[in-house]
Amino acid sequence: MLRFNGQLELTTGAGVPITVFTQEDIDSDRAIYEHDGGESLEDGFAFSLADGGEDEVSAVPRAPSISRVIAVNDAPTVATNTGASRLTESESQ
């Protein structure tokens, strides 16, 4: 089972995953990969490359990998120790 750690998006629709993009989207830096913020530093996806089919050429499958996700130092979380309830000497928790 594939588990993706991010998604492809267009900068014109941030947060919305895409399944299709054009060469113009790439040339204009609109097609981007957005990491999900998890701890994984790698990801991958599969796609098919096609020229529109006007010359009856079949789509070409490709499976690039993303191997350079820049880790971000997450903000620390605050944990509160509420302590144990009162126990007598012969009790266990």
N, C-alpha and C positions, 0 to 999 in steps of 0.2 A: 504494500500500500504506500503510495506517495504521500508525503506530508510536506506541504508547502509552508515556507516560513515568511512569505510575503506575497505580493501580487504585482502584476503589470498594470499600470494606470496611464492615463493621459494627464498631463499637467492642467489641461482644460476641464478636467473632471476629477479632482483630487478625492481619493477615498473610494472611487468606483472602479472595481476590477474590470479589465477589458480582455476580450478574446480575439480581437481583430485590430490591427493597426497598419498604417501604410508606410511606404518609404518616405513620404513627405513628413509623417509624424516623427520618424527617426531623424531625418535631416534637420527638422525644426526643433529638435530636443523636446518634443512633446511626449514621446513614449518613454516611460521611466519604470524602474523596478522600485517598489516601496516595501521595505522590510517591516515585519510585524512587531518589531521591538523586543522579540524574545531573545534567548541566549544563544541561538544558533548563529554561527558565522558563515554558513554555507546554505545554498539553495539551488534549485534547478527547475526547469520547466521544459516542455516540449512544444514545438510549433511546426507548422507546415508553411513552406514558402511557395507562393504561386504568383504568376504574372497577370492574373485575371482570366486566363483560359482562352483568350482570343485566338491563340495559335495552337490550341489543342495540346499544350504541354502539361503534363501531370504535376501536381504539387510535390515538393521535395520536403520530406520530414527532417527536422533538425532537433537536437536536444542540448542546448548550451547549458553550462553550469555557472552559477554565481559563487565565486570563491573568495570574494573580498568584501565582506560586510563589515563595516567599521563599528566596533563595539562602542556603546555609550555607557558611561558610568551612571547607573540609575541612582536617583535620589534615595537616601536612606529612609527606612521606615521606622516608626516609633512603636515599640512594643511595651505594653504596660504589664508589669507583674502584679497581679491582684492578690497574690499570696494564697496560702492554703487555708481552708476553714480550720476552726479550732479542733484539735484532736487531744484526747487524753492519752496517757502513757500506754495503755493496753490496746488502743485502737490502731487500725491501719487504714490507709486511704486507698 
